[in-house]
Amino acid sequence: MAEAVSPFDAAMQHWLPVRVYYEDTDFTGMVYHANYLRFFERGRSEFLRDAGVSHQSLLALPEPAAFTLTNVQVDYKRAARIDDALMICSRYTGVKGAKVLFEQTARRGDEVIAEAHVTAIMIHVDGRPRRPIPDVVEQLRPYIFKS
């Protein structure tokens, strides 16, 4: 049986392959700008799952929790096109007060397509903000990006 390959590199960057499909593009065949948010969402979700913090595990807590975004800044560098093979790189940069911070990049080979700075917070399932759960913060500690 083949040994599983970690989606994390030595710097604790998480890598997720994403193929660009027709549904991701606009009439020009280029990725519609809002779809990068979907690619980045998949990258963060897989990062969290691979770090042992799945959305389902948060909902199963005695006091269920979830993440919501409060700020996303995207810098579009190049256009991705239908059939492109992209790699979504997700970096967890830590917790600052109530904020959970990520940096993400969409790459086509060595070429940077888009970069994002993402701020999330934890919420109760009714949408009220809550402090980050200490056990979750501790679980994510080993995955802080080492630049």
Secondary structure, 3 states (H helix, E strand, C coil): CCCCCCCECCCCCEEEEEECCHHHECCCCEECCCHHHHHHHHHHHHHHHHCCCCHHHHHCCCCCEEEEEEEEEEEECCCCECCCEEEEEEEEEEEECCEEEEEEEEEECCEEEEEEEEEEEEEECCCCEECCCHHHHHHHHHHECCC
